[in-house]
Amino acid sequence: MRRRTGCGTTVRQAEQAQRPEEEPQRLFTEACLHGLRAKLCDEVDSLDSYLPPQVAAMARKVAEELEVPELATTS
């Protein structure tokens, strides 16, 4: 059984995030994905708990720029 942290993140994913590769495109992609997940799950404050500081900072910026769409109301 895979242990999970918040919002579906597995412990393995969290451990891999602790050791990101130095490739800039990979860091940026990882930050975008983590920022999106954090925004959708309302867990932006938890980014520092499982990401390296550089990736967490980029992910936080991504999350800040995203807007959660409001559901359209029908009349």
N, C-alpha and C positions, 0 to 999 in steps of 0.2 A: 504494500500500500504506500502511496506517495503522500508524504506529509505536506500540508499546505500552510502557507502563511496567509495573510489577508488577501481577499479578492482573487483567489485562484492561483496565486503565485506559489509554485512548489519550492520546497527548501533547496532543491538542486538549482533552480533558476536563481534563487537568492545567492547561493554560494558562487555560482558562475558570475554573477554581477559583481562580486567582490574582487574578481580577477579579470577585469576587462582587458581585451587586447588593445595595444596602443594604436591600432589603425584608426585614424580620425573618422572615416566613414562608418565604421562599425560602432564607435562610441556615439556618434550622432544618431545613428539608427536606433541603437539601444536606448538612448535618452528620449527619443521621440516616442518609442513604444511604451517605456515606463511612464513618461509624462501623460500620455493618453490614458493608460490604465489607471493611473493615480487620479486623474481628473474625473473619469467616469465612475470610479468607485469612491470618490470623495476621500482619498487617502494621501493627499499631497504631503501632509506632514510626516508620513511614515517613510518617505523616500530615503532619508538619511540613515534609517535603521538597516537597510540592506543594500544600498548602493555606495560605491566609492564617491568621495566628495565631488569630483569633477563631473561625473555622470549625474549625480543627484542634482547638482546646480543646473545643468542643462535640462534635465527632465522637469525641474520646477519651472523653468522659463517656458518650456513647451506647454505645461499644464496651465500656466497663467494666461497664455495667449489663446487657449481653446475656449470656445463658448459651448455650453451645453444647450442644445436647442430645446425650446419650449414646445410642448405638444400643441398642435393647432386645435382650436376649439371650433366645433361645428355648431351652427345655429339652426 
